[in-house]
């Protein structure tokens, strides 16, 4: 999905994409790479007429009065088209001049906004400077300066401050450039006098660095997305060994990983764009976003060449233009490792990002009613609290009435927030959350009355009897048989990896009722009383030494007629049931989460803060944790707007979240050093965390299967034969 998620941003995104398709088709950057010297692109005047050069600029300076988030929407689409020209340097220059708060902005910024003045920013290097009256006299050579040879205005560092140079105060020559679509220059300044009005004393170097990084990051996300789309489209049509290469797991998983990394970077850049004017968090969000965006673009560009094989290695294919742009972005901003180390140091210094959403005015009425209800509930004994919550629909508020409240996203967020404030614990129904939706959709009234409310009241526990020794993620291969007999069915077979089997009163079970039907057909869904004779439960000891899982054997287990859910042979559909009203969550703490907070404490305690490798590892996890939290936050914002919260962000969060949690525990264990080879009070948490978290990429569908799902459902790659 695009970087902007509000209705206004989506409209802007569509407008920019349409404009780019008309004015900057692939032939435009193609013409630039073959040109001897770069010139202002032919679409420059049309681009200026759209007002996008001043989208982020205050109206007092002839701008549109929006901000960096809107600018990021435009840059993403221009990056997707690897658009040539000085758009990014020009908007960066105007943003910096405006942010410095100088009256000179009234003189200089309007020209940058209407396109009559091209801007550039020398992000690296510094000029020599000495006082000259109220101003400065500056000299020196700066390189590389992106679009410096096209610019009439230059923002550059001079000693420990920043200055604005105008036409005639510097000269530039185009340099042989790695990125042929947007070239760099060497800029020479010889004893130029800069008046006081163009000395930007209020402009901080970190501000320049972070703002440039966010803008380049937005462009990088667009470039990465092109690489994803081009790779997926090619994988659908390119055939080898008699079938499309997109059916082979290697290319398929590579495309899925490309999408995942792009979505992670996109979320982080979006949040960094929102935070550029928040001093306490701007550096942290920019560092996280830039490290992820640099890496995502470079990785996707390299993988795009690989996915296209020989044709991707040719000059005629567009892949190398994106690879060049990705490499230059990394060269200009610095390696992703440097940004990760900065993120780690900022987090160690106490920087935290808390994600909050502004709720509409109607939220107050809901909040007042809920507070009165919770004040009443708090006075009840604990056991009665749960009964009251169940009877009023608060245990699972997103479920339909009468079991839930049919709560929309807004009401769900208020319920979660107010319960936390009131210290009223929202009960968990554990595996019942997977089992009961089948009854809500397919169950009879008698079945619903029998099982749903007792579960909500805490009177009934559940387990899920799906996986088998030969049918894990591939449930359609299950062999447990349910044979029709008088009054019901006789169940025979084996289930495995069943959590809560020993504690459960009931289990939701899939069994084959027609062995002659195609594999997805002939399966039925049953509710099984776990105390029925013939059921044998054997604990499975996991690699942690614990026994959370079980194997369950069915030996002539009788299942009554009224325990069939839905129609006979239609259990596959029941097993895939999800309710239309998804549950909406909103975290209450910092965006980096408990696991990474533990790593930061461990860094201090072990002295590993002195080691750059450890800081790089932890910085990666700080950045990932933040981006994963932002992915969830974006889903919440979408849900509040009434949009479908499912899609690429939800799938990516599930995939990368499990792998992230595993890395957190592994890095923590590594930092313990030799003492981590022994169990004691200080090491046990990390040892157990590492061992237990191996299940996160297996349980509920392996990450390999999830990559298949992402590639097939989100990118349209062909299914395995």
N, C-alpha and C positions, 0 to 999 in steps of 0.2 A: 504494500500500500504506500501511497506517497507520504512525504514527510509531514505535510499538514493534515490535520484530522478534523478541524472544524468545518462547518458548511462553507464558510467564507474562503478558507484556505483550499478546500477541494475545488471550489469554483475558480479560484485563481490558478490552481494547478491545471485544470482543464483548459483555461484560456492560454496559459503559457505553452502547454503542449501543442495546442492547435496552431499557435503562432510559430513555434519552432518547426513544425511540420511544413508550414508554408514558406518560411523564410530561411531556414537552416537545415535543408535536407542533407544527406551524406555528401552530396556533390560539393557543398560549400567548404567544409573542412578539407575535403580532398583537393580542392583547387589551391588551398593555402599551403598544403604540404609540398606541392610541386612548384610553388612560386619561389623565385630567387630571393625576394625580400618580402617581408610581411607588410601589409597595408591595413588600414581600417577596413573591416569587413563590409560588404555591400549592404548588409541589413542594419547598419548602425543607426541611421536616421529613423528607420521604422521602429527600431528598438526604443530609441529615445522618445518617440511619439507615444509609446505605450505607457510612459511614466514610470517604468520599472527602475530606471537609473536613480530615481528619487523616492522609491517606495518607502525607504526607511528614514527619510529626511523630514524634519519638521516643516510644517506648512510655511512658517515664517521665512524659510530659506527656499521657497518654491517647491518643496517636496510634497509627497502624498500624505505624510503624517502617520505612517504605520511604524513598523519596527523591523528588527533583524529576523524574527520568525517569518514574516512575509517575504523578506529578501531570500531567506533560505529556500522557500518554495520555488522561487524563480531560478535560483542557482542550481537546484537539483535537476530541473528540466534542461537547463543549458548544459550541465555536466553530462546528462544522458545523451545529448547530441554532440558531445565534445566540441562545443561551439567555439570558434576562434574569436579573437578580438579581446579588447581590454575591459570587458564589463566588470569582472571581479576586481581588478586593480582600481578601477574608477570608483566603484561603490565603496570599496574599502577606504579609499582616500577621503571621500565625502563623509563617511561615518566617523573617521578619526578627527577630521577638522571640526565637525559638529560637536563631537564629544568633548573636545578640549575647551569648549565654552568661550571661544574668542569672538569678538565683534567682527573679526576678519571673515568669519564664516559667511556673513551677509554678502561679502564681496566675492568670495571664491566658490562657495558651494552651488549657487544657482547655475553656473556654467557646467559644473559636473553633472547636475541634474538634467539639464536640457541637451546634453551630449555635445555641446560646442567646445567643451574642454575635456580632454582625456587625462585621467589621473593615473599615477603609479605610486607605489609605496616600496621604499628600499627597506625590506624587513631585516636584512643582515648587514653588518658592517656599520661604520659610523664615520662621519666627516670630522675633521679637525675644526675647532671653533675657538674664537677669541672675541672678547667684547668689542663692540663698535658702536659707541653712543648708547642708545637704549636697545640696540639690536645686537646682532652677531655678524662676524665675518667668517665665512665657512669655506673650506677647501677639502678636496680629496676625490677619491675614486671609489665608486660603489658598483659591485657586480656580484651575482646577477640581479637585475631589476626586471621583473616581469612587465612586459609592455612598455619599458622605459623609452624605447625608440619611437613610440607612438604618442608619448605623453607631452602635454604642455604644462603639467603641474606635477610636482614630486613632493611627497612627504618622506622625509629622511631624518635619521638620527644624527645629531651634531653634538659630540661630546656626551654630556649626560642629559640632554634635552632633545626635543624634536622641533623641526622647522618645516616650513612650506616654501619650496622654491617654485618660481614661475618661469614662463618661457623667456629665454635669453639668459637665465641665471645658471643653466646647466646645458651640457650637450651630451648626446647619447649616440652610441652606435650599436647596431644589432649584432649579437653574438651568435656563432653557430650553436644551435639549441637542440637539446634532446627532444623537447616537445615542439614539433614543427607547426602545430596548429595555433600555438600561443607562445611566441618566442620571448627571449630575454635579451637584455642589453647591458652594456657597460655605460655607466653615467659618470661624467667628469665634471667637477665643480671647481672653478678657479677663482678664489678670492671674491666670492659673491657676498654682497651685503644684504642681510635679511633684516628688515625692519622689525621692531618690537611686536607689532601686530601679528606677524607670521612666525613668531617664536612660541611654540606650544608648550609652555612650562608646565601646564596642568596635565599634559598627556604622559601617562605612565607607560614605560616600555612593556610591562606585563600586559597592560590593556591592549597595546598594539598586537602583541604576540597572540593573545587569546582571541581577539576579534578576528584577526586574519585566519587563525586556525579554524574557527567556527565556520567562516565563509568558505574556505577551502574544503572543510569537511562536508558541508552541504553539497558542494559540487562533486566531491569524491563519491558520495552516496549515489548520486545520479549516474556517474560513470560506472560504478560497480553494478548498478541495476541493469544498465545496458549489457554488460558482460553476462549477467545471469540470463537475461532474456534471449540474447543471441545464442548462448550455449544451449539453452533448452530447445529453442526452435531448430537448431541444427541437429540436436540429438533425436528429434522426432522424425527427421527425414533421411538422415545419412544412414545407409545400410551397410553392414558388414556381416559376413557369415550368415546371410539370408534373413537378417532382421534388423530393425532400427537399433542404433547403438544406445539409444536411451533405454532399451530393455536390459542392457548389461548393468550389473550393480556398480561397477567402477564409475562410469560416466554419470549414472543416476545419482549416486551418493555424492559425487563431486558437485553436481548441480544443486543438490539439496543443501550442502554445506555452504555453497556460495550464497544462496538465498538467506540462510540462517545468519551468516556473518554480516550480510548487507542490512538485514532487518535490525540486528543488534546495533550496528553503527548508526543507522537511521534514527532509531529511538534516542540514542545518546546525543546525536547532533541536534535533534529537535529540542531536547531539554536544555542543551547548552545555549541554543539560540534564544530560548525563553529567559535564560538566567544571565545574559551578558551585562545587564545593569544591576545585578544583585551582588555587591562586593564580597559578601561572605562566602558565596558559593560559585561565583563565576569562574575562578581559576580551577576549582575541582571539576566542575562539569565540562569545562573546555578541555582539560587534560584527559578525562575519561573519553570524551567524544573523539578527540583527535587521535589518540592512540588506536582506538577501534576503527576509525574511518580510514586512516592511512593504511592499516593492515588489511582491512576488508577490500579496499580498492586495488591494492597491489596484488593481493591473493587472487581476487576475482579476475583481474586482467591477465595474470599468468595462467590461471586455470582456463580462461577463455581460449587462449592460444592452444593449450593442451587439448581441450575438448574438440577443437576444430581440426586437429591433426595437421597434416601437411598444408592444407589451404590456409590455416591460421598463421603459418610461418611466412606467408607471402606478403609482398608489398601491396598487392591489389586488395587484400582483405583489410577491413577496418580495424581488426583486433589490435594491430600494432599502434594505432593512434591512441587507443585507450591505455595500452601498456605504457607508452611514453608519457602520457598525461599523469598516470598513477605514479610512475617513478619520479617525475619532476615534483609532484606534490610532496612526496616523501623527502626529496632532497631539500626542498625549500623549508618545510616545517621541521625537519629533523626526524630521526627514526622513532618508530612507535615506542621503543623501549625507553627512550628519554621521557616521553610523555607519561608512560606508566610509572616510572620512578618518581616523577613529579606528583602524580596522583597519590602514590603511597606516602610521600612526605607530607603532602597537604592533609591527608587523612590522619596521619600520626600527629599532626599539629592541631587536630580537632575540627577540621573542616567537615561538615556533614550537610547533605541535601535531604530535606524533608519534603515529600511530594504531597501537596494539598490541592484540593479542587474547590472552587467557589460554587456553593450550592445556591439555587434560585430562591427567591423570597418565599415561595410556597413551602419550603422546607421547614420553616419555623412552626407552622401549624402542626405538621407531623411530629416535630420534635417535642412540642408542648404536650401533646396527647400521650406520647410514648413516655415522657418523664413521669407523668402522673401514674401511668400504669406500672412502671418499674418501681416507683416509690411504694406502691401497694405490694408488689411481688417480693421486694426485699424483706418485708415484715414476715413472710411465710417461712416455715421450716424448709430446709433444703429439698426434701423429697416432694413437698407440696409445690415448691417453686417450679420444678420440672413439669408437674402435671398441669399447672396453670399456664406455663409457656406452651405446652403441647396443645391444650384446648383452645388457645387463642391464636395458634398458627405461627408462633415465634421461633419454634425449634428449627424449622426450615422455611423461612418466610417467603422465599421465591417460589415455593410449590403452590399449586392451585388450591383454592379453598375447597373443602373445609380443612384440609390437612396443613396448608400453609396460609399465606396472606395474599398470594398473587402479587407480592411486592415487586414494584419496578425497581430499577437501579437506584433511584433516589431514596426510596424508602429503605432499601436494604442497607445503604451506606449509613443512613441515620440510625437504624436499628443497631448496627455494629458499633457505631461511635458512642451512642448513648448507653448501651449495655456495658461497654468498657468503662465509661465514666462512672456508672452506677455500681460497678463491680458485681454485676449479675452475669454469671457464667452461662454462655450459650451452650446447651448440651450438644454432645456429638452422638450421632446414631451410627457412626463407624460404617461398616459394610452395608448397613441398611440404606445408606445414601445411594448405593448402586442397585440394590435389589428392589426397593419400593417403587421407583419410577415405572418399572414394568407393570406393577399392579395399578398404578394411577392411570396408565394408558390402556392396558389390555385386561385388567382384572374385572371380575364381576363385582357387583355391589357387596355381595356376601364376602368375597375375598378381601376387598378393601376394608370392610368393617372388622374382619378377623385379624388382619395383620398390620395395617398402617398405624392406627392410633395407638395400639399397645406398644409398638416400636417407638413411637414418638414420646410416649410416657416413660420409656426406659424399662419396660417390662419384658422386652424381647430382644435378643441379640441374633445377628445374622452372620453367615459366611457365604462365600461365592464359590460354587462348584463348577468351574468352567475348564480350567487347564487339566491336561492329561499328560502322561509320559510321552505320548506321541503327538500331542496337540497342544502346544503352548500358545503362541500368537496366532497360529493357524487353527482357529477353533473349528473350522469346517471339517477338519480331519478327525474329529473326536469319534471314539468307538464305544463309549458307554451306551448300553442298550436299555431301552424301556420297551418291554413287550406287553402288549395289551392282554389283560386278563379280566375276569369278571370283577366289576367294581373299581377298576383302575389299571395300574401298570405294575410290572415286576421289573425292578431296576437292578442291573448287573454291570459292574465295571470298576474303574479306578480313577480317582481324581488326585491331583498333586499340587503342591505349592499353595495349599489352602490355609490362609491365615484365619485365626479365630475359630477353627473347626471345633476345638475342644470346649470353647466357651459358648458356642452358638446354640440357640434353640432351634433355629430354622436355617436352611440353606437354599439359595436359588441355584438350580441345577439344569444344565443342558444335557440332553441325552438324545440319541438317535432312535427315532421311532419308525423310520422307513429306510432300511439299509440299501435298498435298490434305487433310491432317488439320487439325483446329482448331489454333490457334497454340501452345497449350501441349503439344499432342501432336505426334507426328511428329519429335521431336528425339532424337538419340542422343548418347551420351558416348563419346569416343575418347581413347586415349593416343597421341600423335603423336610420332614420332622427329623431332626438329628438324633432323637432318642428312639427311632424306629429300630426294631430288631433287624440284624443283618448288616448294620453299619459298624465298621471297624475303623478307628482313627489311630494312626501311628505318627507320633511327633517326628519331624525331620530336624536333625541337628545341623545348624548352619555353620559356616566357617568361623563365625564369632564364638562358637561353642554354645550358643543359645538355641532354643527350639521355638521359633515364632510360627514356622510353617508346619504343615502336616500333609500326609497322604491319607486319603479316605477311600476305603474299599466298600463296595456295595455287593452284597451276596444275597440275592433274592429279596431285595428290600421292596416292600409293598408301598406304593404311592397311590392314595385314593384319587378317585375321579375328580373331586373338587379341588385338587392341588395342581391341575393343569392350568397354566396361565396363557390366555389367548387360544388360538386354534391349534389343533394337532398338526404337526409338521411345519409350524410357522414360528418356531422358537428362535431362528436366526434373526428375524426382525425384532423380536422382543429383546434379545440379548444386546442389540445395538441401540436400544431406546435411550434417548436423551430428551429432557423436557425443554420445550421451546423457551421458557423463561430461565435463562442461565443465572447461576449464582454469581454475584458481583462482590469482589473483595477490595479492600483498601487497607494497605499497611499503615501502621501508626508510628513507626520509628523511622530511623534514617534509612536511606536507600541502599546502604551497603549490607545490612542484615547482620544477624547474630554471629554467623560463622566467620565472616571476615572481621568482625569486631574482635573475635577471639584471636585471629591471626595477628591483628595489630597489637594486642596485649602481649602475645608471644614474642613478637619482634622486639618489643622493649625488654621483656624479661630475659631473653636469651642473648641480647646484644647483637642480634642479626641486623639491626638497623645500620650497622657500619658496612654491611656487605651489599654491593650494588646488585648482585644476582638475586638476593633475597628480596630487595626492594622492588626489582623488576617483576618477580613472581607475584608478590603481594599487590603491587600496583595493577597488574593484569586482573587480579581477582577483585580488587576494589572497583575497577572500571566495568568489569563484567557484571558484578553484583548490582551496580548502579544502573547499568543499561537494562538488565533483566527487570529491575523494579520499575523502570520507566516503561518498558513494554507492557507490564501489568497496568500501570497507571493510564497509559493510552487506551487500553481496552476498557478501563473504567470510564474514562471520558467519553468514549464512543457509546458505551451502554447508556450513560446519562443523556446522551443526545438522541437515544432511540435507535441507534444503529446496531447492526449485528456484531457482537464482540468476538465472534469466531473468525478464523482466517489465518493468514500467514503469521501474524504476531503471536497468536495463541499457540500455534503449532511449534514455532521457533522457541518460545519461552519454555514449553514442556521439554523439548529436546535439549536445549543448551542448559537449562536449569539443573537437570540431573547431572550432566557432565561437570558443570561448575561446582556443584556441591561435592562431588568426588575430589576435584582438584583442591578445594579448600582443605579437606581433611588430609590429603596427601602432602601438601606443602607444610601444613602444621606439623605432621609427623616428621618430615625431613628436618625441620628447624630444631627439633629436639636434640638431634645429634645422637651420639652413642647411647645416651640414657633411654632413648626411644626403643631400644632393644629389650627393655625390661618393663614389667608392669609395676607401677606404683601410683600413688594418688595423683602425681603430676602428669603422668603419661597415659593413664588409662583412658581418659576422654578421647585423646587423639587416636590411640590405637584402635579403640572400639569404633570410633567414627569412621576411620579409614576402612576397616574390615566390613562394617555394616553397610556402608554406602556403596559397596560393589553391587548391591541389589538394585540401586536406583536406575541403572541403565538396562535392567533386565525385567523387573516387575512391571506389570501393566502394559507389556509390549516393549520389546527391546528397542534400543535406539537405532539399530539397523532397520527394523521394521518401520520406525517413525520416519527415518530418512526416505524409505520407499514411499510412505504416505505423502510426505511433503513434495517429493518429486512428481508423483503421479497426480495428486489432487490439486496441488497449487501451481505446478509448472506444466501440467498436462503431458508429462512423459508417458510413454506406453507402459502398461502393466506387464509384469513378467508373464510369459506364456504358460 
